[in-house]
Each structure stands twice: as structure tokens, then as C-alpha cells.
Amino acid sequence: MKNIELIQANDSLGQSVRGLAGEPLVVTEAGVPIAALVPIDELDLESLALGSNPRFLAILEQARAQCREGSGLSTEEVRRELGLL
């Protein structure tokens, strides 16, 4: 992943996009990430939007925590609830 300080980001947007070479460019200010320019060659926009949505990420983390605690549903239980068994 490439990084660039905001003060050094003098290139035009088009030049920055062409220079991505398949990896994100993280813009930092005083070493702290503040933005990212991400290529979407192999990523659909929905995945990009969900992957950066704090509410969606919180839902995923809650579900993972439930699974770690053993309080999640098994595949068989989900199928039964959906009437697939």
C-alpha cells in the first residue's frame, strides 16, 4: 500500500488514479491516515460501500462475537428456520 503526505499530494487526480497500479494510495496528514484512493478494478461498488460503512462493520463484529461465544445459529438451524430442511 502506498502512502503520501497531504502536503506532497500535488499531482492531479487523474495522475494519482493512473498511478495506483492495483493498490490503494493512503493520504496522510502528519502521519495520520485521512483518506484513501482505492482502485475498484476487481471490487464492486457495493462491496466498497459496505466495507467502509461503520454500521455494517459493527453488525459484522457483533455477529462474529456471537459466534465466538457459541450463541450464533448453526447452518442446520438457519436452514430449518428458512424451511430448507
HELIX and SHEET records of a PDB file:
HELIX    1   1 LEU A    6  GLN A    8  5                                   3    
HELIX    2   2 LEU A   13  ARG A   18  1                                   6    
HELIX    3   3 LEU A   45  GLY A   51  1                                   7    
HELIX    4   4 PRO A   54  GLU A   69  1                                  16    
HELIX    5   5 THR A   75  GLU A   81  1                                   7    
SHEET    1   A 3 LYS A   2  GLU A   5  0                                        
SHEET    2   A 3 LEU A  25  GLU A  29  1                                        
SHEET    3   A 3 VAL A  32  LEU A  37 -1                                        
END                                                                             
